[in-house]
Amino acid sequence: MATPLNVRVVSADHEVWSGEVSMVVAKTVEGEIGILAGHEPLLAILSTGEARLTLADGTKVTAEADDGFISVENDTVTIVARRAELV
């Protein structure tokens, strides 16, 4: 198995989801971005929409995130949004 990404999805007042995934796809103001292990450091503004997380076994987790940002560094992805919830 490839190195997993450690992901946290947080809203303004609580953590919505955290765990290890193989891939993250998020909608930014510049378009969709896919993130795999080894991705370069990144900080981007989220657009209203879904963040799709793919677990190692292929299971999908989808979170709706509004007004926030995504940060990627050292195989750690943090999605911070004013409002976030699992779909």
C-alpha positions in Angstrom: 0.0 0.0 0.0 1.2 3.5 -0.7 1.9 5.9 2.1 -1.4 7.2 3.5 -2.4 10.8 3.9 -3.5 11.9 7.3 -6.6 14.0 6.9 -8.6 16.3 9.2 -11.8 18.0 8.2 -12.8 20.7 10.7 -15.6 23.2 10.9 -15.6 26.4 12.9 -16.6 24.6 16.2 -15.7 20.9 15.9 -13.8 18.2 14.0 -16.0 16.6 11.4 -13.8 13.7 10.3 -10.2 12.5 10.7 -8.3 9.5 9.5 -6.0 8.0 6.9 -6.8 8.2 3.2 -5.2 7.3 -0.1 -6.5 10.4 -2.0 -8.3 13.7 -1.5 -10.1 15.6 -4.2 -11.3 19.1 -3.2 -12.9 22.0 -5.0 -10.8 25.3 -4.8 -11.6 28.7 -6.2 -9.2 27.8 -9.1 -10.8 24.4 -9.8 -10.6 20.8 -8.5 -7.4 19.5 -7.0 -6.3 15.9 -6.4 -3.9 15.2 -3.6 -1.9 12.0 -3.2 0.9 11.1 -0.8 4.1 13.1 -1.6 2.2 16.2 -2.8 4.1 19.4 -2.6 3.1 21.8 0.2 0.0 23.7 -0.7 -2.4 26.3 0.7 -5.6 27.0 -1.3 -8.9 28.7 -0.8 -11.9 26.3 -0.9 -14.9 27.0 -3.1 -18.3 25.9 -1.9 -18.5 22.2 -2.7 -17.5 18.7 -1.8 -14.2 17.3 -0.5 -14.0 13.6 -1.6 -11.8 11.3 0.5 -10.9 7.9 -0.7 -9.8 5.4 2.0 -7.2 2.7 1.3 -10.0 0.0 0.8 -11.7 2.2 -1.8 -14.5 3.4 0.5 -15.5 7.1 -0.2 -16.2 9.7 2.4 -17.7 13.0 1.2 -17.7 16.2 3.2 -19.5 19.4 2.2 -17.2 22.4 3.0 -18.0 26.1 2.7 -15.8 29.2 3.2 -12.4 27.8 4.1 -9.1 26.6 3.0 -7.1 23.4 2.4 -3.5 22.9 3.7 -1.1 20.2 2.5 2.2 19.5 4.1 4.3 16.4 4.9 1.4 14.0 3.8 -1.0 15.8 6.2 -4.1 17.4 4.7 -6.2 19.8 6.8 -9.5 21.1 5.5 -10.8 24.0 7.6 -14.2 25.5 6.8 -16.7 27.8 8.4 -19.3 25.1 7.9 -18.4 21.5 7.2 -20.4 18.3 7.4 -20.4 14.8 6.1 -22.7 14.1 3.2 
